[in-house]
Amino acid sequence: MGSLDDIRPEWRTLKRKWEHSFHPMCSYMGMFPASLPHYFIQKLTDEGDVVLDPFSGRGTAPLQACVDGRVGVGNDLNPMAYVLTRAKVDPPSAESVHQRIEDLRLDYDPPETEHVPEKVQMLYHDHTLAQLVYLKREFGLGENGIPADLRSLSQIDTFVTALLLGIMHGQSGQYLSVSMPNTFSMSEGYVSDYIEEEGLEPPRRDVFDKLETRLHTIYHDGEPAQRGHAVFGDARDLPETLADIDDVDGVDLIFTSPPYLKVLKYGLYNWIRLWFLDEEPDVVDDRLDDELDLEAYLEFMTETFAVADEVLDSEGGVAAFVIGDVDQGGETINLAKEVADEVVAPMDGFEVGRIVEDRVPDNEKVSRIWGETKGEATEIDRILIAHRGHVEVADDPDGLKTKSLPGRQQTLSSFD
């Protein structure tokens, strides 16, 4: 394991084209670049180690762990996050996905679509919508009067579903909908007015053709070097869940970005994709429950670090939390420092190593889409690094006490 005393934001030097082709499978709000977990994975773990993200989102950290030869584990309560993470860390072969798409094409029988909500009908050509409804039925996603269970999807159907989520809406010919953003779903009313004002007609797109094209692009870099695991559940249940996974015997690194304070509604802003998954946006947002003030947020983080304390390796396990500053009522709150002082510092056997600032360019913040009403996120993210086990204290050029972690020999000042 490397040292914490030479961590610098070198992840900013890598361009998007560097990342593995699985990463852009589907756009997702609030995601960090793959270079960020890559830096910490390379610096603080060895091949074969276990890397956990308790709030995995679209699976960036667990996928990168698998790409880097570690066992990546991603957990989330968001059904869309679970599908994307599972597809990335445990993918089938490209050939088997191709065959499944072709089999679905051959068996296609256009279903009725009158039952589809009007807010969804307005987005798609009749031909495209019928194919989407057919795929929902074939995957058991609520089209047979039976509630969907995403965990019962096969490995291949999970991957096809993830591919489909990535092309359901966007602004170019590779997407299935009328022209709209691909990162998030605008509100039903906004989309309806925009379609009317611009005189838009849904394009006639063949879902099977678009899936094949997407498959070829996504598999450009092949499968990751290592297999991982996806968990659909509450992060507080992870100690019990991880104990049942054969190749996970303790966690070496937690790398994650927990929910901010009242910034993003993952259900509301993904209502189109959630329709395909047979999930209600308000139910998803209630489940995620991120309507937290500072006091409640610190309670949430206390529970999160209690889980980290249980699952991390007792000698040298590290937790790195990407926590953005937030603006509440004109006052900027350094959430990372609040968590360090109020949550981590009082814990026995857990110590704060460093807080590293990562200034995110404004054009990379998804919250820029709201302009002056963009919510409470700021341009500054901070990586709070805490660790288990005995460490030596070294002087830091920034005036901070930093820790050298035991157990491994290499010390990396940069990453490849």
NUDO-202812 format. One record per residue (C-alpha): x, y negated, z. Coordinates in steps of 0.25 Angstrom, whole numbers, padded with zeros to 4 digits. Layout:
<sites>
<site><x>X</x><y>Y</y><z>Z</z></site>
...
</sites>
This chain:
<sites>
<site><x>0000</x><y>0000</y><z>0000</z></site>
<site><x>0005</x><y>-0014</y><z>-0003</z></site>
<site><x>0006</x><y>-0026</y><z>0005</z></site>
<site><x>-0004</x><y>-0037</y><z>0008</z></site>
<site><x>0006</x><y>-0048</y><z>0009</z></site>
<site><x>0008</x><y>-0049</y><z>-0006</z></site>
<site><x>-0006</x><y>-0049</y><z>-0011</z></site>
<site><x>-0009</x><y>-0060</y><z>-0021</z></site>
<site><x>-0020</x><y>-0062</y><z>-0031</z></site>
<site><x>-0013</x><y>-0056</y><z>-0043</z></site>
<site><x>-0026</x><y>-0049</y><z>-0047</z></site>
<site><x>-0029</x><y>-0062</y><z>-0054</z></site>
<site><x>-0018</x><y>-0060</y><z>-0064</z></site>
<site><x>-0025</x><y>-0048</y><z>-0071</z></site>
<site><x>-0035</x><y>-0051</y><z>-0082</z></site>
<site><x>-0048</x><y>-0044</y><z>-0084</z></site>
<site><x>-0043</x><y>-0035</y><z>-0095</z></site>
<site><x>-0034</x><y>-0028</y><z>-0086</z></site>
<site><x>-0045</x><y>-0021</y><z>-0078</z></site>
<site><x>-0050</x><y>-0007</y><z>-0081</z></site>
<site><x>-0061</x><y>-0006</y><z>-0091</z></site>
<site><x>-0071</x><y>-0001</y><z>-0081</z></site>
<site><x>-0071</x><y>-0014</y><z>-0073</z></site>
<site><x>-0080</x><y>-0022</y><z>-0082</z></site>
<site><x>-0090</x><y>-0011</y><z>-0084</z></site>
<site><x>-0101</x><y>-0020</y><z>-0078</z></site>
<site><x>-0100</x><y>-0035</y><z>-0074</z></site>
<site><x>-0103</x><y>-0037</y><z>-0059</z></site>
<site><x>-0104</x><y>-0050</y><z>-0051</z></site>
<site><x>-0094</x><y>-0053</y><z>-0040</z></site>
<site><x>-0083</x><y>-0043</y><z>-0045</z></site>
<site><x>-0068</x><y>-0045</y><z>-0043</z></site>
<site><x>-0058</x><y>-0042</y><z>-0054</z></site>
<site><x>-0052</x><y>-0028</y><z>-0055</z></site>
<site><x>-0038</x><y>-0034</y><z>-0053</z></site>
<site><x>-0041</x><y>-0038</y><z>-0039</z></site>
<site><x>-0044</x><y>-0024</y><z>-0033</z></site>
<site><x>-0033</x><y>-0019</y><z>-0042</z></site>
<site><x>-0023</x><y>-0028</y><z>-0035</z></site>
<site><x>-0027</x><y>-0023</y><z>-0021</z></site>
<site><x>-0028</x><y>-0008</y><z>-0025</z></site>
<site><x>-0014</x><y>-0008</y><z>-0031</z></site>
<site><x>-0008</x><y>-0016</y><z>-0020</z></site>
<site><x>-0015</x><y>-0009</y><z>-0008</z></site>
<site><x>-0018</x><y>0005</y><z>-0012</z></site>
<site><x>-0011</x><y>0018</y><z>-0019</z></site>
<site><x>-0017</x><y>0027</y><z>-0030</z></site>
<site><x>-0027</x><y>0036</y><z>-0024</z></site>
<site><x>-0031</x><y>0027</y><z>-0013</z></site>
<site><x>-0046</x><y>0023</y><z>-0010</z></site>
<site><x>-0051</x><y>0009</y><z>-0013</z></site>
<site><x>-0065</x><y>0005</y><z>-0009</z></site>
<site><x>-0074</x><y>-0006</y><z>-0013</z></site>
<site><x>-0086</x><y>-0006</y><z>-0003</z></site>
<site><x>-0093</x><y>-0017</y><z>-0012</z></site>
<site><x>-0088</x><y>-0012</y><z>-0026</z></site>
<site><x>-0097</x><y>-0020</y><z>-0035</z></site>
<site><x>-0094</x><y>-0016</y><z>-0049</z></site>
<site><x>-0083</x><y>-0007</y><z>-0044</z></site>
<site><x>-0071</x><y>-0015</y><z>-0047</z></site>
<site><x>-0062</x><y>-0011</y><z>-0035</z></site>
<site><x>-0065</x><y>0004</y><z>-0035</z></site>
<site><x>-0063</x><y>0005</y><z>-0050</z></site>
<site><x>-0050</x><y>-0003</y><z>-0049</z></site>
<site><x>-0046</x><y>0007</y><z>-0038</z></site>
<site><x>-0049</x><y>0019</y><z>-0047</z></site>
<site><x>-0041</x><y>0012</y><z>-0059</z></site>
<site><x>-0030</x><y>0010</y><z>-0050</z></site>
<site><x>-0030</x><y>0025</y><z>-0045</z></site>
<site><x>-0037</x><y>0023</y><z>-0032</z></site>
<site><x>-0050</x><y>0029</y><z>-0028</z></site>
<site><x>-0060</x><y>0017</y><z>-0029</z></site>
<site><x>-0073</x><y>0018</y><z>-0021</z></site>
<site><x>-0084</x><y>0007</y><z>-0023</z></site>
<site><x>-0096</x><y>0005</y><z>-0014</z></site>
<site><x>-0108</x><y>-0004</y><z>-0017</z></site>
<site><x>-0123</x><y>-0006</y><z>-0013</z></site>
<site><x>-0125</x><y>-0012</y><z>-0027</z></site>
<site><x>-0130</x><y>-0001</y><z>-0036</z></site>
<site><x>-0124</x><y>-0007</y><z>-0048</z></site>
<site><x>-0111</x><y>-0008</y><z>-0041</z></site>
<site><x>-0112</x><y>0007</y><z>-0038</z></site>
<site><x>-0114</x><y>0011</y><z>-0052</z></site>
<site><x>-0103</x><y>0002</y><z>-0058</z></site>
<site><x>-0093</x><y>0007</y><z>-0047</z></site>
<site><x>-0096</x><y>0022</y><z>-0049</z></site>
<site><x>-0095</x><y>0021</y><z>-0064</z></site>
<site><x>-0081</x><y>0015</y><z>-0063</z></site>
<site><x>-0075</x><y>0023</y><z>-0052</z></site>
<site><x>-0081</x><y>0036</y><z>-0056</z></site>
<site><x>-0082</x><y>0036</y><z>-0072</z></site>
<site><x>-0086</x><y>0047</y><z>-0081</z></site>
<site><x>-0078</x><y>0049</y><z>-0094</z></site>
<site><x>-0080</x><y>0040</y><z>-0105</z></site>
<site><x>-0084</x><y>0052</y><z>-0114</z></site>
<site><x>-0095</x><y>0056</y><z>-0104</z></site>
<site><x>-0101</x><y>0042</y><z>-0103</z></site>
<site><x>-0101</x><y>0041</y><z>-0118</z></site>
<site><x>-0108</x><y>0055</y><z>-0119</z></site>
<site><x>-0118</x><y>0051</y><z>-0109</z></site>
<site><x>-0122</x><y>0038</y><z>-0117</z></site>
<site><x>-0123</x><y>0046</y><z>-0129</z></site>
<site><x>-0132</x><y>0056</y><z>-0123</z></site>
<site><x>-0141</x><y>0045</y><z>-0117</z></site>
<site><x>-0142</x><y>0039</y><z>-0131</z></site>
<site><x>-0146</x><y>0052</y><z>-0137</z></site>
<site><x>-0156</x><y>0055</y><z>-0127</z></site>
<site><x>-0162</x><y>0041</y><z>-0127</z></site>
<site><x>-0177</x><y>0040</y><z>-0128</z></site>
<site><x>-0182</x><y>0025</y><z>-0127</z></site>
<site><x>-0190</x><y>0023</y><z>-0114</z></site>
<site><x>-0201</x><y>0014</y><z>-0111</z></site>
<site><x>-0196</x><y>0000</y><z>-0105</z></site>
<site><x>-0209</x><y>-0007</y><z>-0101</z></site>
<site><x>-0206</x><y>-0005</y><z>-0086</z></site>
<site><x>-0193</x><y>-0012</y><z>-0087</z></site>
<site><x>-0194</x><y>-0026</y><z>-0080</z></site>
<site><x>-0196</x><y>-0037</y><z>-0089</z></site>
<site><x>-0183</x><y>-0044</y><z>-0084</z></site>
<site><x>-0175</x><y>-0032</y><z>-0089</z></site>
<site><x>-0183</x><y>-0031</y><z>-0102</z></site>
<site><x>-0180</x><y>-0045</y><z>-0106</z></site>
<site><x>-0165</x><y>-0042</y><z>-0106</z></site>
<site><x>-0165</x><y>-0030</y><z>-0116</z></site>
<site><x>-0169</x><y>-0026</y><z>-0130</z></site>
<site><x>-0180</x><y>-0015</y><z>-0130</z></site>
<site><x>-0170</x><y>-0005</y><z>-0136</z></site>
<site><x>-0160</x><y>-0008</y><z>-0125</z></site>
<site><x>-0169</x><y>-0008</y><z>-0114</z></site>
<site><x>-0175</x><y>0005</y><z>-0117</z></site>
<site><x>-0161</x><y>0011</y><z>-0117</z></site>
<site><x>-0158</x><y>0005</y><z>-0103</z></site>
<site><x>-0171</x><y>0011</y><z>-0098</z></site>
<site><x>-0168</x><y>0024</y><z>-0104</z></site>
<site><x>-0154</x><y>0024</y><z>-0097</z></site>
<site><x>-0160</x><y>0020</y><z>-0084</z></site>
<site><x>-0169</x><y>0032</y><z>-0085</z></site>
<site><x>-0158</x><y>0042</y><z>-0089</z></site>
<site><x>-0150</x><y>0037</y><z>-0077</z></site>
<site><x>-0161</x><y>0038</y><z>-0067</z></site>
<site><x>-0161</x><y>0023</y><z>-0064</z></site>
<site><x>-0176</x><y>0021</y><z>-0060</z></site>
<site><x>-0182</x><y>0025</y><z>-0074</z></site>
<site><x>-0189</x><y>0037</y><z>-0069</z></site>
<site><x>-0196</x><y>0032</y><z>-0057</z></site>
<site><x>-0185</x><y>0037</y><z>-0048</z></site>
<site><x>-0176</x><y>0027</y><z>-0040</z></site>
<site><x>-0162</x><y>0026</y><z>-0046</z></site>
<site><x>-0150</x><y>0033</y><z>-0038</z></site>
<site><x>-0137</x><y>0027</y><z>-0044</z></site>
<site><x>-0129</x><y>0037</y><z>-0036</z></site>
<site><x>-0136</x><y>0049</y><z>-0044</z></site>
<site><x>-0131</x><y>0044</y><z>-0057</z></site>
<site><x>-0121</x><y>0053</y><z>-0064</z></site>
<site><x>-0107</x><y>0048</y><z>-0066</z></site>
<site><x>-0109</x><y>0046</y><z>-0081</z></site>
<site><x>-0123</x><y>0039</y><z>-0079</z></site>
<site><x>-0117</x><y>0030</y><z>-0069</z></site>
<site><x>-0106</x><y>0025</y><z>-0079</z></site>
<site><x>-0116</x><y>0023</y><z>-0090</z></site>
<site><x>-0124</x><y>0015</y><z>-0080</z></site>
<site><x>-0112</x><y>0006</y><z>-0077</z></site>
<site><x>-0109</x><y>0004</y><z>-0091</z></site>
<site><x>-0124</x><y>0000</y><z>-0094</z></site>
<site><x>-0124</x><y>-0010</y><z>-0082</z></site>
<site><x>-0112</x><y>-0017</y><z>-0088</z></site>
<site><x>-0119</x><y>-0019</y><z>-0102</z></site>
<site><x>-0133</x><y>-0022</y><z>-0097</z></site>
<site><x>-0132</x><y>-0037</y><z>-0099</z></site>
<site><x>-0122</x><y>-0047</y><z>-0104</z></site>
<site><x>-0120</x><y>-0057</y><z>-0115</z></site>
<site><x>-0114</x><y>-0049</y><z>-0127</z></site>
<site><x>-0117</x><y>-0037</y><z>-0136</z></site>
<site><x>-0112</x><y>-0027</y><z>-0126</z></site>
<site><x>-0123</x><y>-0030</y><z>-0117</z></site>
<site><x>-0138</x><y>-0025</y><z>-0117</z></site>
<site><x>-0145</x><y>-0037</y><z>-0113</z></site>
<site><x>-0149</x><y>-0051</y><z>-0118</z></site>
<site><x>-0137</x><y>-0061</y><z>-0116</z></site>
<site><x>-0134</x><y>-0063</y><z>-0101</z></site>
<site><x>-0122</x><y>-0062</y><z>-0092</z></site>
<site><x>-0117</x><y>-0048</y><z>-0089</z></site>
<site><x>-0111</x><y>-0051</y><z>-0075</z></site>
<site><x>-0125</x><y>-0053</y><z>-0069</z></site>
<site><x>-0139</x><y>-0053</y><z>-0072</z></site>
<site><x>-0146</x><y>-0067</y><z>-0072</z></site>
<site><x>-0159</x><y>-0068</y><z>-0066</z></site>
<site><x>-0172</x><y>-0063</y><z>-0073</z></site>
<site><x>-0177</x><y>-0077</y><z>-0075</z></site>
<site><x>-0165</x><y>-0083</y><z>-0080</z></site>
<site><x>-0163</x><y>-0072</y><z>-0090</z></site>
<site><x>-0177</x><y>-0073</y><z>-0095</z></site>
<site><x>-0176</x><y>-0088</y><z>-0097</z></site>
<site><x>-0163</x><y>-0086</y><z>-0104</z></site>
<site><x>-0168</x><y>-0076</y><z>-0113</z></site>
<site><x>-0180</x><y>-0085</y><z>-0117</z></site>
<site><x>-0172</x><y>-0098</y><z>-0118</z></site>
<site><x>-0162</x><y>-0091</y><z>-0127</z></site>
<site><x>-0172</x><y>-0083</y><z>-0135</z></site>
<site><x>-0164</x><y>-0070</y><z>-0132</z></site>
<site><x>-0168</x><y>-0057</y><z>-0137</z></site>
<site><x>-0162</x><y>-0044</y><z>-0130</z></site>
<site><x>-0152</x><y>-0038</y><z>-0139</z></site>
<site><x>-0154</x><y>-0024</y><z>-0144</z></site>
<site><x>-0143</x><y>-0016</y><z>-0138</z></site>
<site><x>-0141</x><y>-0001</y><z>-0138</z></site>
<site><x>-0137</x><y>0003</y><z>-0124</z></site>
<site><x>-0130</x><y>0016</y><z>-0128</z></site>
<site><x>-0121</x><y>0009</y><z>-0138</z></site>
<site><x>-0118</x><y>-0002</y><z>-0127</z></site>
<site><x>-0114</x><y>0009</y><z>-0117</z></site>
<site><x>-0105</x><y>0016</y><z>-0127</z></site>
<site><x>-0098</x><y>0002</y><z>-0130</z></site>
<site><x>-0097</x><y>-0001</y><z>-0115</z></site>
<site><x>-0091</x><y>0013</y><z>-0112</z></site>
<site><x>-0080</x><y>0012</y><z>-0122</z></site>
<site><x>-0076</x><y>-0002</y><z>-0116</z></site>
<site><x>-0077</x><y>0003</y><z>-0101</z></site>
<site><x>-0068</x><y>0015</y><z>-0104</z></site>
<site><x>-0057</x><y>0008</y><z>-0111</z></site>
<site><x>-0048</x><y>0010</y><z>-0099</z></site>
<site><x>-0053</x><y>0024</y><z>-0096</z></site>
<site><x>-0057</x><y>0029</y><z>-0082</z></site>
<site><x>-0050</x><y>0024</y><z>-0069</z></site>
<site><x>-0038</x><y>0032</y><z>-0064</z></site>
<site><x>-0046</x><y>0036</y><z>-0051</z></site>
<site><x>-0060</x><y>0040</y><z>-0048</z></site>
<site><x>-0068</x><y>0032</y><z>-0037</z></site>
<site><x>-0081</x><y>0032</y><z>-0030</z></site>
<site><x>-0093</x><y>0023</y><z>-0030</z></site>
<site><x>-0102</x><y>0022</y><z>-0018</z></site>
<site><x>-0116</x><y>0016</y><z>-0018</z></site>
<site><x>-0119</x><y>0012</y><z>-0004</z></site>
<site><x>-0117</x><y>0002</y><z>0008</z></site>
<site><x>-0102</x><y>-0001</y><z>0011</z></site>
<site><x>-0105</x><y>0002</y><z>0026</z></site>
<site><x>-0107</x><y>0017</y><z>0022</z></site>
<site><x>-0094</x><y>0018</y><z>0016</z></site>
<site><x>-0086</x><y>0025</y><z>0027</z></site>
<site><x>-0096</x><y>0037</y><z>0026</z></site>
<site><x>-0097</x><y>0037</y><z>0011</z></site>
<site><x>-0082</x><y>0037</y><z>0009</z></site>
<site><x>-0080</x><y>0048</y><z>0018</z></site>
<site><x>-0088</x><y>0057</y><z>0008</z></site>
<site><x>-0079</x><y>0054</y><z>-0004</z></site>
<site><x>-0069</x><y>0064</y><z>-0005</z></site>
<site><x>-0057</x><y>0056</y><z>-0011</z></site>
<site><x>-0059</x><y>0044</y><z>-0002</z></site>
<site><x>-0052</x><y>0046</y><z>0011</z></site>
<site><x>-0051</x><y>0032</y><z>0017</z></site>
<site><x>-0050</x><y>0019</y><z>0009</z></site>
<site><x>-0037</x><y>0013</y><z>0006</z></site>
<site><x>-0042</x><y>-0001</y><z>0001</z></site>
<site><x>-0055</x><y>-0008</y><z>0001</z></site>
<site><x>-0056</x><y>-0018</y><z>-0010</z></site>
<site><x>-0070</x><y>-0025</y><z>-0011</z></site>
<site><x>-0077</x><y>-0038</y><z>-0012</z></site>
<site><x>-0089</x><y>-0038</y><z>-0002</z></site>
<site><x>-0102</x><y>-0047</y><z>-0005</z></site>
<site><x>-0100</x><y>-0062</y><z>-0004</z></site>
<site><x>-0110</x><y>-0070</y><z>0004</z></site>
<site><x>-0123</x><y>-0072</y><z>-0004</z></site>
<site><x>-0116</x><y>-0074</y><z>-0018</z></site>
<site><x>-0120</x><y>-0062</y><z>-0027</z></site>
<site><x>-0133</x><y>-0054</y><z>-0028</z></site>
<site><x>-0129</x><y>-0042</y><z>-0035</z></site>
<site><x>-0143</x><y>-0037</y><z>-0037</z></site>
<site><x>-0149</x><y>-0049</y><z>-0042</z></site>
<site><x>-0138</x><y>-0052</y><z>-0052</z></site>
<site><x>-0138</x><y>-0038</y><z>-0057</z></site>
<site><x>-0153</x><y>-0036</y><z>-0059</z></site>
<site><x>-0152</x><y>-0031</y><z>-0073</z></site>
<site><x>-0142</x><y>-0020</y><z>-0070</z></site>
<site><x>-0149</x><y>-0016</y><z>-0058</z></site>
<site><x>-0162</x><y>-0014</y><z>-0066</z></site>
<site><x>-0154</x><y>-0003</y><z>-0074</z></site>
<site><x>-0150</x><y>0003</y><z>-0060</z></site>
<site><x>-0164</x><y>0003</y><z>-0055</z></site>
<site><x>-0160</x><y>-0006</y><z>-0044</z></site>
<site><x>-0167</x><y>-0019</y><z>-0039</z></site>
<site><x>-0158</x><y>-0031</y><z>-0038</z></site>
<site><x>-0165</x><y>-0036</y><z>-0025</z></site>
<site><x>-0163</x><y>-0023</y><z>-0019</z></site>
<site><x>-0148</x><y>-0022</y><z>-0022</z></site>
<site><x>-0146</x><y>-0036</y><z>-0017</z></site>
<site><x>-0153</x><y>-0033</y><z>-0004</z></site>
<site><x>-0145</x><y>-0020</y><z>-0003</z></site>
<site><x>-0132</x><y>-0028</y><z>-0005</z></site>
<site><x>-0137</x><y>-0039</y><z>0005</z></site>
<site><x>-0126</x><y>-0050</y><z>0003</z></site>
<site><x>-0135</x><y>-0061</y><z>0009</z></site>
<site><x>-0125</x><y>-0063</y><z>0020</z></site>
<site><x>-0120</x><y>-0076</y><z>0028</z></site>
<site><x>-0106</x><y>-0076</y><z>0033</z></site>
<site><x>-0110</x><y>-0069</y><z>0046</z></site>
<site><x>-0117</x><y>-0058</y><z>0039</z></site>
<site><x>-0106</x><y>-0057</y><z>0029</z></site>
<site><x>-0096</x><y>-0055</y><z>0040</z></site>
<site><x>-0104</x><y>-0044</y><z>0046</z></site>
<site><x>-0105</x><y>-0037</y><z>0033</z></site>
<site><x>-0090</x><y>-0038</y><z>0031</z></site>
<site><x>-0088</x><y>-0033</y><z>0045</z></site>
<site><x>-0096</x><y>-0020</y><z>0041</z></site>
<site><x>-0088</x><y>-0019</y><z>0028</z></site>
<site><x>-0075</x><y>-0020</y><z>0036</z></site>
<site><x>-0080</x><y>-0010</y><z>0046</z></site>
<site><x>-0082</x><y>0000</y><z>0034</z></site>
<site><x>-0068</x><y>-0004</y><z>0029</z></site>
<site><x>-0062</x><y>-0001</y><z>0042</z></site>
<site><x>-0068</x><y>0013</y><z>0041</z></site>
<site><x>-0064</x><y>0017</y><z>0027</z></site>
<site><x>-0051</x><y>0011</y><z>0025</z></site>
<site><x>-0038</x><y>0019</y><z>0028</z></site>
<site><x>-0034</x><y>0016</y><z>0042</z></site>
<site><x>-0019</x><y>0013</y><z>0038</z></site>
<site><x>-0018</x><y>0003</y><z>0027</z></site>
<site><x>-0032</x><y>0002</y><z>0022</z></site>
<site><x>-0035</x><y>-0011</y><z>0016</z></site>
<site><x>-0048</x><y>-0019</y><z>0013</z></site>
<site><x>-0048</x><y>-0030</y><z>0003</z></site>
<site><x>-0060</x><y>-0039</y><z>0002</z></site>
<site><x>-0063</x><y>-0049</y><z>-0009</z></site>
<site><x>-0071</x><y>-0060</y><z>-0002</z></site>
<site><x>-0074</x><y>-0073</y><z>-0009</z></site>
<site><x>-0076</x><y>-0086</y><z>-0002</z></site>
<site><x>-0090</x><y>-0091</y><z>-0002</z></site>
<site><x>-0096</x><y>-0105</y><z>-0001</z></site>
<site><x>-0108</x><y>-0106</y><z>0009</z></site>
<site><x>-0114</x><y>-0120</y><z>0010</z></site>
<site><x>-0101</x><y>-0127</y><z>0004</z></site>
<site><x>-0092</x><y>-0120</y><z>0014</z></site>
<site><x>-0082</x><y>-0109</y><z>0008</z></site>
<site><x>-0081</x><y>-0097</y><z>0017</z></site>
<site><x>-0069</x><y>-0089</y><z>0016</z></site>
<site><x>-0076</x><y>-0075</y><z>0018</z></site>
<site><x>-0063</x><y>-0067</y><z>0018</z></site>
<site><x>-0057</x><y>-0075</y><z>0030</z></site>
<site><x>-0071</x><y>-0074</y><z>0037</z></site>
<site><x>-0070</x><y>-0059</y><z>0035</z></site>
<site><x>-0056</x><y>-0058</y><z>0039</z></site>
<site><x>-0058</x><y>-0066</y><z>0052</z></site>
<site><x>-0071</x><y>-0061</y><z>0056</z></site>
<site><x>-0072</x><y>-0046</y><z>0051</z></site>
<site><x>-0058</x><y>-0041</y><z>0049</z></site>
<site><x>-0049</x><y>-0047</y><z>0060</z></site>
<site><x>-0058</x><y>-0042</y><z>0071</z></site>
<site><x>-0057</x><y>-0028</y><z>0066</z></site>
<site><x>-0048</x><y>-0017</y><z>0072</z></site>
<site><x>-0038</x><y>-0010</y><z>0063</z></site>
<site><x>-0042</x><y>-0020</y><z>0051</z></site>
<site><x>-0033</x><y>-0032</y><z>0048</z></site>
<site><x>-0034</x><y>-0044</y><z>0038</z></site>
<site><x>-0022</x><y>-0043</y><z>0029</z></site>
<site><x>-0024</x><y>-0055</y><z>0020</z></site>
<site><x>-0035</x><y>-0063</y><z>0013</z></site>
<site><x>-0030</x><y>-0066</y><z>-0002</z></site>
<site><x>-0037</x><y>-0077</y><z>-0009</z></site>
<site><x>-0042</x><y>-0074</y><z>-0024</z></site>
<site><x>-0047</x><y>-0087</y><z>-0031</z></site>
<site><x>-0057</x><y>-0082</y><z>-0041</z></site>
<site><x>-0058</x><y>-0091</y><z>-0054</z></site>
<site><x>-0072</x><y>-0097</y><z>-0054</z></site>
<site><x>-0074</x><y>-0091</y><z>-0068</z></site>
<site><x>-0073</x><y>-0077</y><z>-0062</z></site>
<site><x>-0083</x><y>-0079</y><z>-0051</z></site>
<site><x>-0096</x><y>-0073</y><z>-0055</z></site>
<site><x>-0103</x><y>-0083</y><z>-0046</z></site>
<site><x>-0099</x><y>-0094</y><z>-0057</z></site>
<site><x>-0112</x><y>-0091</y><z>-0065</z></site>
<site><x>-0120</x><y>-0099</y><z>-0055</z></site>
<site><x>-0112</x><y>-0111</y><z>-0057</z></site>
<site><x>-0114</x><y>-0121</y><z>-0045</z></site>
<site><x>-0124</x><y>-0111</y><z>-0039</z></site>
<site><x>-0114</x><y>-0100</y><z>-0039</z></site>
<site><x>-0116</x><y>-0096</y><z>-0025</z></site>
<site><x>-0106</x><y>-0095</y><z>-0014</z></site>
<site><x>-0094</x><y>-0088</y><z>-0020</z></site>
<site><x>-0081</x><y>-0096</y><z>-0022</z></site>
<site><x>-0069</x><y>-0094</y><z>-0031</z></site>
<site><x>-0061</x><y>-0088</y><z>-0019</z></site>
<site><x>-0061</x><y>-0074</y><z>-0016</z></site>
<site><x>-0052</x><y>-0068</y><z>-0005</z></site>
<site><x>-0047</x><y>-0054</y><z>-0003</z></site>
<site><x>-0047</x><y>-0051</y><z>0012</z></site>
<site><x>-0037</x><y>-0039</y><z>0014</z></site>
<site><x>-0039</x><y>-0031</y><z>0027</z></site>
<site><x>-0032</x><y>-0018</y><z>0031</z></site>
<site><x>-0031</x><y>-0007</y><z>0040</z></site>
<site><x>-0019</x><y>-0001</y><z>0047</z></site>
<site><x>-0006</x><y>-0007</y><z>0053</z></site>
<site><x>0001</x><y>-0018</y><z>0045</z></site>
<site><x>0013</x><y>-0027</y><z>0046</z></site>
<site><x>0011</x><y>-0042</y><z>0045</z></site>
<site><x>0019</x><y>-0049</y><z>0035</z></site>
<site><x>0020</x><y>-0064</y><z>0032</z></site>
<site><x>0012</x><y>-0069</y><z>0020</z></site>
<site><x>0017</x><y>-0081</y><z>0012</z></site>
<site><x>0003</x><y>-0087</y><z>0013</z></site>
<site><x>0004</x><y>-0087</y><z>0028</z></site>
<site><x>-0005</x><y>-0075</y><z>0030</z></site>
<site><x>-0001</x><y>-0063</y><z>0038</z></site>
<site><x>-0001</x><y>-0051</y><z>0028</z></site>
<site><x>0000</x><y>-0036</y><z>0030</z></site>
<site><x>0008</x><y>-0025</y><z>0024</z></site>
<site><x>0001</x><y>-0012</y><z>0023</z></site>
<site><x>0007</x><y>0001</y><z>0027</z></site>
<site><x>0006</x><y>0014</y><z>0019</z></site>
<site><x>0010</x><y>0012</y><z>0005</z></site>
<site><x>0024</x><y>0008</y><z>-0001</z></site>
<site><x>0021</x><y>-0001</y><z>-0013</z></site>
<site><x>0019</x><y>-0016</y><z>-0012</z></site>
<site><x>0014</x><y>-0023</y><z>-0024</z></site>
<site><x>0015</x><y>-0038</y><z>-0027</z></site>
<site><x>0008</x><y>-0036</y><z>-0040</z></site>
<site><x>-0001</x><y>-0026</y><z>-0047</z></site>
<site><x>-0002</x><y>-0020</y><z>-0060</z></site>
</sites>
